[in-house]
Each structure stands twice: as C-alpha cells, then as structure tokens.
Amino acid sequence: MIRTGVIASISTLLLGHADTRGEKVAFADPHGAVTYGDLMRTTGNLAGALASVGVSPGDAVAILLPNSVAWVQSCLAINRAGALAVPIGYDASPPEIVYRMVDAGCKALITADDVLDAVMRIRSQVPALTTVICVGTGATPSGVLRSDRQFAAERPA
C-alpha cells in the first residue's frame, strides 16, 4: 500500500518542520548549525536569489562544496527554485569540474573560497555558466555573489 500522506514537496516538508520544530537544529557541521526555521528561510532566500539571476525551473546548478550545512542548504534551495542540482565531488580536478558542468549545461555554480581561484580559471570553459555563488568570507572577485548575502536577503522563493 502506498502511503500518499507522506509524499510531499521539499518546500512543504521544510514548512512543516519549521512550524513544528523551528528552533531545533536540522543540520550541523564543525563550522556551524542551522535550525529548521532558519533552513526554511535561508533556502527560500537562496532559491529566490537563483531565480533573480535567471535560473529557471529545469536549469542545472552545480554544487562544488565539501560536506557541510552549506551543501545541504544549497541542494534544498536549488530544488525549491525548481532547478536541478548537479553535485560535483569536492576533490574533483578542474578538467572533471568543467566536464560535469558542460555536460549538464550548468547555468550557476555554488562553491567555496578554497576552490574559488580554480573555478575562476575554468569559468570561461563553461559556456552556460552565468552565476557563481561563493560560500565563505574571502575576497569576492568581480562577478561572484556571496552566499551569506543570498541566504540573508528576503526574496520570494
């Protein structure tokens, strides 16, 4: 028997968890934690940010992050934007990153400070790539958005 009562969209599940356990920690890593309430808000804000830079439902968005709270937030936000998440192994070489992004036609990339220089060197090899969002607090090269600003900026998801 199929239990259709447990089948719901990610947005619906996030809203339910935010309503029933908003202050409880949903995910944590050595750098921080996010509650269910914050997860609902931050993923909605990032989904809205993705839409505002031209990511449409069905577009591919790459995630080049280590296992972290930011990885989970990014994956859920991409889904909430109606886009397709393309996870790329954090230890992938630049040619592997280019191959995966070109093959998937990635329009955006969410990455981290420690690989941002490599990403900037290969950016021109990924024709569909229009947006790079970086997690962290390092220098922000021209044309790169910072995730903390995207997670915090209230936008309709």
Residue pairs with C-beta under 8 A, 6 or more apart in sequence:
8 16
10 76
10 79
10 80
11 80
11 157
14 36
14 39
14 40
14 43
14 76
14 80
15 40
17 26
17 36
17 39
17 40
18 36
18 37
18 39
18 40
18 41
21 36
22 35
22 36
22 37
22 40
23 35
23 36
23 37
24 35
24 36
25 33
25 34
25 35
26 33
26 34
26 35
26 36
26 38
26 39
27 33
27 34
27 39
27 69
27 72
28 34
28 69
29 67
29 68
29 69
31 68
31 69
32 69
33 69
34 42
34 69
34 72
34 73
39 72
39 73
39 76
42 73
42 77
42 151
42 152
43 73
43 76
43 77
43 80
43 157
44 77
44 80
44 155
44 156
44 157
45 77
45 150
45 151
45 152
45 153
45 154
45 155
45 157
46 73
46 74
46 77
46 81
46 133
46 147
46 150
46 151
47 77
47 78
47 80
47 81
47 155
47 157
48 81
48 153
48 154
48 155
48 156
48 157
49 133
49 145
49 150
49 153
49 155
50 61
50 77
50 78
50 81
50 83
50 108
50 131
51 81
51 155
51 157
52 155
53 108
53 130
53 131
53 145
54 107
54 130
54 131
55 61
55 81
55 83
55 107
55 108
55 131
56 82
56 83
57 81
57 82
57 83
58 82
58 83
58 84
59 83
59 84
59 105
59 107
59 108
60 83
60 84
60 86
60 104
60 105
60 106
60 107
60 128
61 78
61 81
61 83
61 84
61 85
61 86
61 106
61 107
61 108
61 109
61 110
62 86
62 87
62 88
62 97
62 100
62 101
62 104
62 106
62 108
62 109
62 110
62 111
63 71
63 74
63 75
63 78
63 85
63 86
63 87
63 88
63 109
63 110
63 111
64 88
64 90
64 92
64 97
64 109
64 110
64 111
64 112
64 115
64 119
65 71
65 74
65 90
65 110
65 111
65 112
65 135
66 90
66 112
67 90
68 135
70 110
70 112
70 135
70 147
73 151
74 85
74 110
74 135
74 147
75 85
75 87
78 84
78 85
78 110
79 85
80 157
81 157
83 107
83 108
84 104
86 100
86 101
86 104
86 106
88 96
88 97
88 100
88 101
89 96
90 112
90 115
92 100
94 118
94 121
94 122
97 118
97 119
97 122
98 122
98 125
98 126
100 106
101 109
101 126
101 128
101 129
102 125
102 126
102 127
102 128
105 128
106 126
106 128
106 129
107 128
107 129
107 130
107 131
108 129
108 130
108 131
108 132
108 133
109 119
109 126
109 129
109 131
109 132
109 133
110 133
110 134
110 135
110 147
111 119
111 132
111 133
111 134
111 135
112 134
112 135
112 136
113 134
113 135
113 136
113 137
113 138
114 136
116 132
116 134
116 136
116 138
116 141
116 144
119 132
120 132
120 141
120 144
123 129
123 132
131 145
132 143
132 144
132 145
133 144
133 145
133 146
133 147
133 150
134 140
134 144
134 145
134 146
134 147
135 147
135 148
136 146
136 147
137 146
137 148
140 146
